[in-house]
């Protein structure tokens, strides 16, 4: 049975405003640090697959291999399965799974990948131990997570300052660690991994289209998602305070000089063997 500290809540939920972000993600814009290590025959486990866009891209890159996508939420697993079928990818399968206790034998996969997962789990070190356990000797554990405290933007906005403070408080109250990116290497070392390459990368939103998309999804997410519900239910913000943050996002998105950068920590861990 999972320990109590392994039972973090997924802060965002699966509102349309969340999936708007997740379905934008591709292997190119979210897993570039891993792609040079892939070979056509590899068997890959994609943890926290969400709607499956990265999973499908990985499957296309290993045509002689296989990709298994897993997520905690059954509904989103169904969405990912349908997305892979729509792309005609026969080398995929999907299942519901908990990264703290994966239902796969030791040494099963060539690559075990997790994008934006460890920031939401209750025990990231145990999650990395499980990821390593099901990785074959010589295989790769690949993890990428954003770091909220390192996000930056222009121009200054007290409303976005409030957003960042609020999001970090809600995520931590849910048992997660929103500043995960900077901690990935430390967590991997605690999990017993030793051959670790740590890198970082960014998403930048600066064009009118990028600003409209990024500000719009956060403006909506702040007032109409599981995150919004948890913010009010947990006493972290009132509905009016959430509306003020949402307005600040839309105002930032309309600024011609608006710029936003999301920092990600990344680790590639080669399993001894």
Residue frames relative to the residue before (quaternion, step in Angstrom):
aa qw qx qy qz dx dy dz
X 1.0000 0.0000 0.0000 0.0000 0.00 0.00 0.00
X 0.5127 -0.6476 0.4494 0.3403 3.63 -0.90 0.80
X 0.4989 -0.6207 0.5066 0.3305 3.54 -1.16 0.64
X 0.6766 -0.5117 0.3359 0.4093 3.56 -1.21 0.50
X 0.6991 0.4779 -0.2917 0.4448 3.59 0.94 -0.82
X 0.5941 0.5613 -0.3706 0.4412 3.58 1.25 0.05
X 0.6482 0.5662 -0.3027 0.4095 3.58 1.25 -0.13
X 0.1021 0.8042 -0.5735 0.1182 3.56 0.69 1.06
X 0.4039 -0.6894 0.5534 0.2353 3.53 -1.29 0.54
X 0.4476 -0.6627 0.5161 0.3068 3.59 -0.98 0.80
X 0.4030 -0.7858 0.4164 0.2163 3.54 -0.25 1.32
X 0.7284 0.4818 -0.2600 0.4119 3.58 0.84 -0.96
X 0.2712 -0.7302 0.5705 0.2604 3.59 0.92 -0.87
X 0.5009 -0.6678 0.4690 0.2883 3.59 -1.27 -0.23
X 0.1537 0.7890 -0.5646 0.1874 3.54 0.99 0.90
X 0.6694 -0.5083 0.3545 0.4098 3.58 -1.19 0.50
X 0.6435 0.5324 -0.3303 0.4397 3.60 1.00 -0.75
X 0.6258 0.5044 -0.3279 0.4964 3.58 1.20 -0.50
X 0.6885 0.4756 -0.2850 0.4675 3.58 0.86 -0.95
X 0.5362 0.6053 -0.4001 0.4313 3.58 1.20 -0.47
X 0.6764 0.4579 -0.2733 0.5081 3.55 1.07 -0.73
X 0.7016 0.4974 -0.2890 0.4204 3.57 0.77 -1.01
X 0.6845 0.4785 -0.3045 0.4579 3.60 0.95 -0.73
X 0.5535 0.5870 -0.3867 0.4467 3.60 1.29 -0.18
X 0.6121 0.6015 -0.3385 0.3860 3.55 1.15 -0.63
X 0.0595 -0.7764 0.6274 0.0000 3.53 -1.01 0.93
X 0.6493 -0.4721 0.3915 0.4497 3.55 -1.27 0.10
X 0.6471 0.5399 -0.3239 0.4300 3.59 1.01 -0.76
X 0.7844 0.3326 -0.1981 0.4846 3.61 0.81 -0.90
X 0.7752 0.3443 -0.1772 0.4992 3.60 1.22 -0.19
X 0.7930 0.2240 -0.1316 0.5511 3.64 1.20 -0.20
X 0.2127 0.8181 -0.5134 0.1479 3.59 1.15 0.53
X 0.6191 0.5739 -0.3397 0.4147 3.60 1.06 -0.73
X 0.6942 0.4723 -0.2531 0.4806 3.59 1.22 -0.51
X 0.5976 0.6603 -0.3645 0.2722 3.56 0.95 -0.88
X 0.6468 0.5383 -0.3313 0.4267 3.61 1.01 -0.68
X 0.6622 0.5037 -0.3003 0.4665 3.59 1.24 -0.32
X 0.5689 0.6277 -0.3809 0.3706 3.60 1.23 -0.25
X 0.1087 -0.7580 0.6404 0.0600 3.53 -1.22 0.70
X 0.6685 -0.5788 0.2884 0.3673 3.59 -1.02 0.81
X 0.7154 0.4800 -0.2617 0.4350 3.60 1.06 -0.68
X 0.4846 0.7447 -0.4003 0.2244 3.60 1.20 -0.36
X 0.2897 -0.6982 0.6263 0.1908 3.50 -1.30 0.57
X 0.0874 -0.8325 0.5460 -0.0341 3.56 -0.58 1.22
X 0.1784 -0.7271 0.6509 0.1258 3.55 -1.20 0.71
X 0.1300 -0.7899 0.5982 0.0358 3.58 -0.70 1.14
X 0.1667 -0.8262 0.5362 0.0461 3.55 -0.25 1.33
X 0.8003 0.1603 -0.1638 0.5541 3.57 -0.91 0.93
X 0.1080 0.8741 -0.4686 0.0693 3.55 1.05 0.85
X 0.2558 -0.7821 0.5343 0.1932 3.61 1.15 -0.43
X 0.8213 -0.2309 0.1553 0.4981 3.61 -0.97 -0.77
X 0.5920 -0.6794 0.3156 0.2972 3.57 1.25 0.27
X 0.3969 0.7335 -0.4883 0.2567 3.62 1.14 0.18
X 0.6672 0.4575 -0.3080 0.5007 3.61 0.95 -0.79
X 0.6072 0.5669 -0.3460 0.4362 3.59 0.99 -0.82
X 0.6800 0.4888 -0.2872 0.4649 3.56 0.87 -0.96
X 0.6386 0.5182 -0.3292 0.4641 3.58 0.98 -0.78
X 0.6439 0.5112 -0.3240 0.4681 3.59 0.97 -0.82
X 0.6379 0.5306 -0.3285 0.4512 3.59 0.99 -0.81
X 0.6476 0.5129 -0.3191 0.4644 3.58 1.02 -0.76
X 0.6849 0.4886 -0.2752 0.4654 3.59 1.15 -0.60
X 0.7331 0.2879 -0.2143 0.5777 3.61 1.26 -0.17
X 0.0530 -0.8696 0.4896 0.0352 3.62 0.67 1.09
X 0.7139 0.3975 -0.2530 0.5179 3.59 1.17 -0.49
X 0.6483 0.4989 -0.3076 0.4860 3.56 1.32 0.11
X 0.4042 -0.6891 0.5440 0.2566 3.54 -1.18 -0.58
X 0.1331 -0.7770 0.6106 0.0756 3.58 -1.11 0.71
X 0.1516 -0.7568 0.6328 0.0623 3.52 -0.95 1.02
X 0.1421 -0.7857 0.5984 0.0662 3.57 -0.78 1.04
X 0.0167 -0.8029 0.5957 -0.0118 3.57 -0.87 0.93
X 0.0204 0.7722 -0.6343 0.0299 3.54 -1.22 0.63
X 0.5759 -0.6036 0.4306 0.3443 3.57 -1.23 0.43
X 0.7211 0.4514 -0.2346 0.4704 3.59 1.12 -0.68
X 0.4139 -0.7385 0.4656 0.2581 3.64 -0.46 1.12
X 0.6498 0.5420 -0.3356 0.4141 3.61 0.91 -0.82
X 0.6898 0.4638 -0.2915 0.4734 3.56 0.91 -0.85
X 0.5709 0.5637 -0.3803 0.4601 3.60 1.16 -0.48
X 0.6341 0.5183 -0.3255 0.4725 3.58 1.01 -0.76
X 0.6298 0.5300 -0.3253 0.4654 3.58 1.04 -0.80
X 0.6664 0.5009 -0.2977 0.4651 3.58 0.93 -0.90
X 0.6341 0.5306 -0.3293 0.4560 3.57 0.98 -0.82
X 0.6651 0.4982 -0.2984 0.4694 3.58 0.96 -0.86
X 0.6384 0.5324 -0.3304 0.4471 3.59 1.02 -0.78
X 0.6568 0.4952 -0.3119 0.4755 3.59 0.98 -0.80
X 0.6407 0.5190 -0.3243 0.4636 3.58 1.01 -0.78
X 0.6379 0.5376 -0.3256 0.4450 3.57 1.01 -0.81
X 0.6948 0.4412 -0.2642 0.5028 3.57 1.13 -0.64
X 0.4778 -0.7071 0.4156 0.3146 3.58 1.27 0.05
X 0.3991 0.7237 -0.4720 0.3069 3.58 1.14 0.57
X 0.1980 -0.8182 0.5342 0.0773 3.55 -0.45 1.22
X 0.6776 0.5056 -0.2870 0.4505 3.60 1.22 -0.30
X 0.5715 0.5563 -0.4036 0.4484 3.57 0.98 0.90
X 0.0582 0.7406 -0.6669 -0.0576 3.51 -1.35 0.29
X 0.2438 -0.7836 0.5653 0.0835 3.55 -1.23 0.54
X 0.0204 0.7930 -0.6069 0.0491 3.55 -1.13 0.70
X 0.4758 -0.6065 0.5476 0.3253 3.53 -1.38 0.29
X 0.1355 0.8026 -0.5656 0.1323 3.59 -0.79 0.98
X 0.3080 -0.7040 0.6105 0.1922 3.53 -1.35 0.45
X 0.4438 -0.7277 0.4557 0.2565 3.59 -0.58 1.12
X 0.6021 0.5686 -0.3669 0.4238 3.61 1.13 -0.45
X 0.7933 0.0936 -0.0183 0.6013 3.60 1.18 -0.54
X 0.0584 -0.8448 0.5318 -0.0056 3.56 0.34 1.28
X 0.3602 -0.7526 0.5200 0.1830 3.55 -0.93 0.95
X 0.4995 0.6023 -0.4578 0.4222 3.56 0.74 1.12
X 0.5553 -0.6194 0.4330 0.3473 3.59 -1.09 0.66
X 0.6522 -0.4704 0.4113 0.4291 3.55 -1.31 0.26
X 0.8667 0.1727 -0.0876 0.4597 3.57 -1.29 0.49
X 0.3272 0.7853 -0.4677 0.2398 3.60 0.98 0.82
X 0.8230 0.2761 -0.0949 0.4872 3.59 0.80 -1.01
X 0.4935 -0.6366 0.5090 0.3036 3.56 -1.22 0.60
X 0.7858 0.0698 -0.0060 0.6145 3.57 1.08 -0.79
X 0.0626 -0.7504 0.6560 0.0516 3.56 -1.03 0.82
X 0.0822 -0.8398 0.5333 -0.0598 3.53 -0.46 1.34
X 0.0268 0.7799 -0.6250 0.0215 3.57 -1.09 0.77
X 0.0794 -0.8008 0.5937 0.0068 3.55 -0.72 1.12
X 0.8415 -0.0484 -0.0254 0.5375 3.58 -0.67 1.18
X 0.4307 0.7000 -0.4526 0.3459 3.57 0.94 0.93
X 0.7130 0.4988 -0.2976 0.3928 3.58 0.66 -1.08
X 0.5837 0.5767 -0.3845 0.4229 3.62 1.13 -0.43
X 0.7287 0.4392 -0.2291 0.4729 3.58 1.20 -0.47
X 0.6351 0.5613 -0.3462 0.4022 3.63 1.15 -0.28
X 0.5890 -0.6208 0.4027 0.3248 3.53 -1.21 0.55
X 0.7980 0.1007 -0.0382 0.5930 3.58 1.08 -0.67
X 0.1815 -0.8349 0.5091 0.1038 3.61 0.17 1.23
X 0.6090 0.5455 -0.3670 0.4438 3.60 1.07 -0.57
X 0.6491 0.4871 -0.3136 0.4931 3.60 0.97 -0.82
X 0.6172 0.5380 -0.3499 0.4552 3.60 1.02 -0.73
X 0.6711 0.4823 -0.3011 0.4757 3.60 0.93 -0.82
X 0.6042 0.5379 -0.3621 0.4631 3.60 1.06 -0.64
X 0.6662 0.4901 -0.3019 0.4742 3.57 0.95 -0.86
X 0.6305 0.5279 -0.3349 0.4600 3.58 0.97 -0.81
X 0.6710 0.4845 -0.2952 0.4774 3.58 0.98 -0.85
X 0.6198 0.5706 -0.3490 0.4105 3.58 0.98 -0.80
X 0.7554 0.3794 -0.2175 0.4879 3.59 0.88 -0.89
X 0.5464 0.5856 -0.4041 0.4418 3.60 1.29 0.15
X 0.4817 -0.6677 0.4863 0.2928 3.58 -0.96 0.85
X 0.5967 -0.5310 0.4408 0.4095 3.61 -1.15 0.44
X 0.7744 0.2667 -0.2336 0.5240 3.54 -0.80 1.02
X 0.5753 0.6005 -0.3645 0.4189 3.56 1.30 -0.19
X 0.4831 -0.6921 0.4882 0.2220 3.53 -1.37 0.11
X 0.1771 -0.6983 0.6819 0.1263 3.52 -1.18 0.80
X 0.0421 -0.8181 0.5720 -0.0419 3.59 -0.60 1.18
X 0.0415 0.8123 -0.5741 0.0943 3.57 -0.64 1.15
X 0.0076 0.7778 -0.6281 0.0208 3.55 -1.05 0.84
X 0.0727 0.7937 -0.5980 0.0845 3.57 -0.83 1.01
X 0.4656 -0.6559 0.5165 0.2936 3.53 -1.13 0.68
X 0.2670 -0.7319 0.6090 0.1489 3.53 -1.36 0.29
X 0.3150 -0.8146 0.4523 0.1807 3.55 -0.07 1.30
X 0.6649 0.5147 -0.3259 0.4321 3.60 0.90 -0.82
X 0.6829 0.4710 -0.2806 0.4827 3.59 1.22 -0.41
X 0.4589 0.6650 -0.4695 0.3560 3.60 1.21 0.01
X 0.0491 -0.8079 0.5873 0.0040 3.58 -1.03 0.75
X 0.0422 -0.8044 0.5925 -0.0119 3.52 -1.18 0.59
X 0.1359 -0.7383 0.6536 0.0956 3.49 -1.41 0.28
X 0.5601 -0.2183 -0.7988 0.0234 1.56 -1.97 1.54
X 0.7010 -0.4322 0.3444 0.4507 3.53 -1.33 0.14
X 0.0019 0.7963 -0.6032 0.0457 3.54 -1.05 0.85
X 0.3690 -0.7279 0.5286 0.2336 3.63 -0.50 1.08
X 0.6226 0.5515 -0.3409 0.4381 3.59 1.08 -0.66
X 0.6760 0.4516 -0.2950 0.5021 3.60 1.01 -0.72
X 0.5570 0.5535 -0.3932 0.4784 3.60 1.16 -0.46
X 0.6527 0.5032 -0.3070 0.4760 3.58 0.97 -0.88
X 0.6196 0.5481 -0.3398 0.4473 3.58 1.02 -0.81
X 0.6895 0.4852 -0.2957 0.4492 3.59 0.78 -1.00
X 0.6519 0.5075 -0.3169 0.4659 3.57 0.92 -0.87
X 0.6703 0.5016 -0.2963 0.4598 3.57 0.93 -0.91
X 0.6697 0.5028 -0.3242 0.4400 3.58 0.80 -0.94
X 0.6636 0.5064 -0.3200 0.4481 3.58 0.87 -0.89
X 0.6544 0.5078 -0.3198 0.4600 3.59 0.98 -0.77
X 0.6561 0.5028 -0.3134 0.4674 3.61 0.95 -0.85
X 0.6689 0.5036 -0.3082 0.4517 3.58 0.87 -0.93
X 0.6744 0.4845 -0.3048 0.4664 3.59 0.91 -0.84
X 0.6311 0.5231 -0.3337 0.4655 3.59 1.05 -0.69
X 0.6635 0.4922 -0.2932 0.4813 3.57 1.17 -0.56
X 0.6086 -0.5849 0.3469 0.4089 3.59 1.26 0.00
X 0.5960 0.5840 -0.3623 0.4153 3.59 1.25 0.08
X 0.3407 -0.7003 0.5836 0.2302 3.55 -1.38 -0.06
X 0.2448 -0.8261 0.4879 0.1403 3.59 -0.04 1.27
X 0.6926 0.4165 -0.2789 0.5188 3.60 1.18 -0.42
X 0.1286 0.8569 -0.4865 0.1117 3.55 0.97 0.95
X 0.5760 0.6490 -0.3897 0.3085 3.59 0.94 -0.85
X 0.7112 0.4622 -0.2568 0.4633 3.57 0.89 -0.92
X 0.6934 0.5014 -0.2626 0.4459 3.58 1.23 -0.44
X 0.4521 0.7368 -0.4420 0.2395 3.61 1.18 -0.32
X 0.6694 0.4901 -0.3206 0.4571 3.59 0.84 -0.88
X 0.6481 0.5183 -0.3222 0.4555 3.58 0.94 -0.87
X 0.6554 0.5038 -0.3142 0.4669 3.58 0.93 -0.87
X 0.6457 0.5215 -0.3248 0.4534 3.60 0.96 -0.82
X 0.6395 0.5074 -0.3274 0.4758 3.59 0.99 -0.77
X 0.6527 0.5066 -0.3144 0.4675 3.60 0.95 -0.82
X 0.6676 0.4940 -0.2951 0.4724 3.59 1.15 -0.63
X 0.5966 -0.6088 0.3473 0.3908 3.59 1.27 -0.01
X 0.4909 0.6328 -0.4502 0.3948 3.57 1.25 0.17
X 0.1810 -0.8267 0.5293 0.0606 3.57 -0.96 0.86
X 0.7119 0.3888 -0.2535 0.5271 3.62 1.01 -0.71
X 0.1641 0.8240 -0.5037 0.2009 3.55 0.29 1.35
X 0.1017 -0.7504 0.6501 0.0629 3.55 -0.95 0.96
X 0.1103 -0.8143 0.5695 0.0186 3.56 -0.56 1.19
X 0.0310 0.7868 -0.6129 0.0658 3.55 -0.85 1.03
X 0.2123 -0.7498 0.5984 0.1861 3.56 -1.31 -0.13
X 0.0324 -0.7763 0.6295 0.0091 3.54 -1.27 0.44
X 0.2880 -0.7776 0.5391 0.1477 3.57 -1.22 0.35
X 0.2394 -0.6409 0.6880 0.2419 3.44 -1.50 0.19
X 0.0734 -0.7917 0.6053 0.0377 3.59 -0.95 0.83
X 0.1223 -0.7845 0.6073 0.0289 3.54 -0.91 1.00
X 0.1636 0.8272 -0.5101 0.1697 3.57 -0.31 1.25
X 0.6266 0.5207 -0.3628 0.4523 3.63 1.07 -0.52
X 0.6661 -0.4881 0.3490 0.4430 3.62 -1.15 0.31
X 0.6639 0.5033 -0.3087 0.4589 3.59 0.96 -0.85
X 0.6644 0.5008 -0.3031 0.4646 3.59 0.94 -0.88
X 0.6560 0.5056 -0.3145 0.4638 3.58 0.95 -0.85
X 0.6511 0.5162 -0.3223 0.4536 3.58 0.93 -0.86
X 0.6739 0.4978 -0.2952 0.4593 3.58 0.94 -0.89
X 0.7102 0.4644 -0.2668 0.4568 3.59 0.74 -1.05
X 0.6880 0.4633 -0.2925 0.4759 3.59 0.86 -0.88
X 0.6504 0.5402 -0.3184 0.4286 3.57 1.00 -0.78
X 0.6844 0.4722 -0.3102 0.4609 3.57 0.88 -0.85
X 0.6735 0.4673 -0.3131 0.4796 3.61 1.03 -0.65
X 0.5997 0.5452 -0.3636 0.4592 3.59 1.08 -0.63
X 0.6841 0.4683 -0.2791 0.4845 3.57 0.98 -0.85
X 0.6540 0.5306 -0.3166 0.4364 3.57 0.93 -0.93
X 0.6448 0.5609 -0.3178 0.4107 3.57 1.03 -0.79
X 0.7932 0.2927 -0.1627 0.5085 3.61 1.07 -0.56
X 0.8166 0.2459 -0.0903 0.5143 3.62 1.15 -0.37
X 0.6050 0.5260 -0.3814 0.4602 3.58 0.80 0.97
X 0.6992 -0.4197 0.3422 0.4668 3.56 -1.29 -0.02
X 0.5853 0.5712 -0.3624 0.4470 3.58 1.11 -0.66
X 0.6574 0.5023 -0.3093 0.4689 3.59 0.92 -0.89
X 0.6468 0.5200 -0.3182 0.4583 3.58 0.95 -0.87
X 0.6908 0.4754 -0.2865 0.4634 3.58 0.93 -0.90
X 0.6031 0.5588 -0.3568 0.4435 3.57 1.12 -0.61
X 0.7171 0.4205 -0.2568 0.4930 3.59 0.92 -0.86
X 0.6642 0.5133 -0.3161 0.4421 3.60 0.89 -0.90
X 0.7112 0.4519 -0.2571 0.4732 3.57 1.07 -0.71
X 0.5064 -0.6801 0.4032 0.3442 3.56 1.29 0.05
X 0.4311 0.7210 -0.4462 0.3086 3.59 1.23 0.38
X 0.7981 -0.0266 0.0457 0.6002 3.60 1.14 -0.58
X 0.4239 -0.6620 0.5483 0.2855 3.54 -1.22 0.51
X 0.6670 -0.4808 0.3697 0.4329 3.56 -1.25 0.24
X 0.6455 0.5181 -0.3239 0.4583 3.59 1.00 -0.77
X 0.6397 0.5131 -0.3269 0.4697 3.59 1.01 -0.76
X 0.6301 0.5142 -0.3320 0.4779 3.59 1.05 -0.70
X 0.6416 0.5160 -0.3281 0.4631 3.58 0.97 -0.79
X 0.6365 0.5243 -0.3303 0.4592 3.60 1.04 -0.74
X 0.6421 0.5020 -0.3213 0.4821 3.58 1.00 -0.76
X 0.6302 0.5344 -0.3292 0.4571 3.57 0.98 -0.83
X 0.6528 0.5052 -0.3133 0.4696 3.58 0.96 -0.84
X 0.6315 0.5388 -0.3340 0.4464 3.58 1.02 -0.79
X 0.6203 0.5313 -0.3391 0.4669 3.57 1.05 -0.72
X 0.6866 0.4746 -0.2993 0.4623 3.60 0.84 -0.91
X 0.6311 0.5215 -0.3373 0.4647 3.59 1.03 -0.71
X 0.6367 0.5095 -0.3296 0.4758 3.60 0.97 -0.80
X 0.6649 0.5347 -0.3056 0.4227 3.58 0.93 -0.90
X 0.6786 0.4885 -0.2808 0.4712 3.57 1.17 -0.52
X 0.5388 0.6302 -0.4046 0.3857 3.58 1.25 -0.14
X 0.4545 -0.6984 0.4849 0.2657 3.58 -0.77 1.03
X 0.7282 0.4023 -0.2284 0.5057 3.58 1.12 -0.68
X 0.3678 0.7606 -0.4685 0.2583 3.59 1.25 0.21
X 0.0355 0.7715 -0.6296 0.0843 3.55 -1.07 0.91
X 0.0117 0.7931 -0.6074 0.0442 3.57 -0.93 0.92
X 0.0818 -0.8014 0.5924 0.0122 3.56 -0.94 0.96
X 0.1650 -0.7620 0.6225 0.0680 3.55 -0.96 1.01
X 0.2156 -0.7795 0.5777 0.1101 3.58 -0.66 1.11
X 0.1106 -0.7788 0.6156 0.0484 3.56 -1.07 0.85
X 0.2709 -0.6922 0.6387 0.1990 3.52 -1.15 0.71
X 0.0928 -0.7894 0.6064 0.0209 3.56 -1.12 0.73
X 0.0067 -0.7782 0.6270 0.0337 3.57 -1.13 0.64
X 0.1259 -0.7133 0.6834 0.0912 3.50 -1.23 0.76
X 0.0566 -0.8103 0.5829 -0.0213 3.59 -0.57 1.18
X 0.2152 -0.7722 0.5871 0.1131 3.58 -0.65 1.13
X 0.3558 -0.7523 0.5160 0.2031 3.58 -0.66 1.10
X 0.5047 -0.6557 0.4696 0.3079 3.55 -0.89 0.94
X 0.3645 0.7243 -0.5346 0.2382 3.54 -1.05 0.73
